[in-house]
Amino acid sequence: MTEVNFGSTFRIPVTQPGVNKAKKVKLKGLIDSYGGLVGTGNTGYARVSVPNEKDESFLRKLKSIGYKVFQVFEGENISRKSLDDYIKSC
């Protein structure tokens, strides 16, 4: 994957109050559509970097499926391969 200039990096806990298995599946689909990382289990964190122009759309979709708790990091040029390392360093 080539380096892409991203605006925001999100870390979303997969397990949250009010989130059932169907919503977790929707989250995995959303994260995959943005080229992010999400584990195969039902716990842990989803990680994704989103371009500035798609931040609002991503947040709207995230909240519409029931995810209200997440962390936002500002970051640029983060590849999928180095996404975890970047979040750990913040």
One Martini backbone bead per residue (centre of mass of N, CA, C, O) as a GRO file, in nm:
protein
   90
    1MET     BB    1   0.098   0.034   0.021
    2THR     BB    2   0.058   0.352   0.001
    3GLU     BB    3   0.101   0.659   0.097
    4VAL     BB    4  -0.132   0.851   0.294
    5ASN     BB    5  -0.312   1.140   0.361
    6PHE     BB    6  -0.420   1.182   0.682
    7GLY     BB    7  -0.617   1.318   0.942
    8SER     BB    8  -0.749   1.068   1.105
    9THR     BB    9  -0.725   0.857   1.394
   10PHE     BB   10  -0.892   0.560   1.502
   11ARG     BB   11  -1.010   0.420   1.822
   12ILE     BB   12  -1.227   0.132   1.869
   13PRO     BB   13  -1.421  -0.025   2.076
   14VAL     BB   14  -1.595  -0.309   2.021
   15THR     BB   15  -1.686  -0.302   2.319
   16GLN     BB   16  -2.011  -0.175   2.408
   17PRO     BB   17  -2.268  -0.023   2.517
   18GLY     BB   18  -2.532  -0.144   2.310
   19VAL     BB   19  -2.356  -0.369   2.164
   20ASN     BB   20  -2.394  -0.603   1.930
   21LYS     BB   21  -2.317  -0.837   1.699
   22ALA     BB   22  -2.431  -0.682   1.453
   23LYS     BB   23  -2.268  -0.418   1.508
   24LYS     BB   24  -1.989  -0.549   1.485
   25VAL     BB   25  -2.018  -0.626   1.189
   26LYS     BB   26  -2.058  -0.336   1.086
   27LEU     BB   27  -1.788  -0.230   1.183
   28LYS     BB   28  -1.609  -0.415   1.014
   29GLY     BB   29  -1.715  -0.309   0.742
   30LEU     BB   30  -1.635  -0.014   0.781
   31ILE     BB   31  -1.332  -0.052   0.831
   32ASP     BB   32  -1.273  -0.205   0.565
   33SER     BB   33  -1.367   0.034   0.371
   34TYR     BB   34  -1.103   0.209   0.499
   35GLY     BB   35  -0.850   0.013   0.562
   36GLY     BB   36  -0.853  -0.117   0.833
   37LEU     BB   37  -0.834  -0.251   1.170
   38VAL     BB   38  -0.965  -0.580   1.272
   39GLY     BB   39  -1.052  -0.820   1.452
   40THR     BB   40  -1.200  -1.149   1.485
   41GLY     BB   41  -1.312  -1.077   1.739
   42ASN     BB   42  -1.521  -0.929   2.017
   43THR     BB   43  -1.255  -0.775   2.086
   44GLY     BB   44  -1.102  -0.476   2.122
   45TYR     BB   45  -0.972  -0.292   1.839
   46ALA     BB   46  -1.032  -0.045   1.611
   47ARG     BB   47  -0.840   0.072   1.318
   48VAL     BB   48  -0.830   0.406   1.161
   49SER     BB   49  -0.777   0.600   0.866
   50VAL     BB   50  -0.893   0.933   0.774
   51PRO     BB   51  -0.970   1.154   0.565
   52ASN     BB   52  -1.067   1.471   0.605
   53GLU     BB   53  -1.320   1.458   0.398
   54LYS     BB   54  -1.434   1.182   0.577
   55ASP     BB   55  -1.487   1.229   0.880
   56GLU     BB   56  -1.794   1.292   0.903
   57SER     BB   57  -1.896   1.036   0.765
   58PHE     BB   58  -1.769   0.834   0.958
   59LEU     BB   59  -1.900   0.935   1.222
   60ARG     BB   60  -2.191   0.894   1.131
   61LYS     BB   61  -2.169   0.587   1.086
   62LEU     BB   62  -2.067   0.508   1.366
   63LYS     BB   63  -2.315   0.624   1.527
   64SER     BB   64  -2.545   0.467   1.368
   65ILE     BB   65  -2.432   0.177   1.493
   66GLY     BB   66  -2.348   0.266   1.819
   67TYR     BB   67  -2.073   0.431   1.826
   68LYS     BB   68  -1.943   0.658   2.097
   69VAL     BB   69  -1.660   0.528   2.160
   70PHE     BB   70  -1.351   0.712   2.105
   71GLN     BB   71  -1.040   0.775   1.948
   72VAL     BB   72  -0.840   1.064   1.852
   73PHE     BB   73  -0.586   1.109   1.602
   74GLU     BB   74  -0.332   1.288   1.475
   75GLY     BB   75  -0.238   1.211   1.128
   76GLU     BB   76   0.026   1.126   0.890
   77ASN     BB   77   0.124   0.892   0.680
   78ILE     BB   78  -0.047   0.616   0.742
   79SER     BB   79  -0.013   0.299   0.731
   80ARG     BB   80  -0.145  -0.002   0.788
   81LYS     BB   81   0.122  -0.129   0.904
   82SER     BB   82   0.169   0.143   1.116
   83LEU     BB   83  -0.085   0.198   1.296
   84ASP     BB   84  -0.020   0.069   1.575
   85ASP     BB   85   0.243   0.222   1.632
   86TYR     BB   86   0.121   0.503   1.634
   87ILE     BB   87  -0.083   0.467   1.867
   88LYS     BB   88   0.127   0.380   2.084
   89SER     BB   89   0.291   0.664   2.065
   90CYS     BB   90   0.046   0.856   2.184
   0.00000   0.00000   0.00000
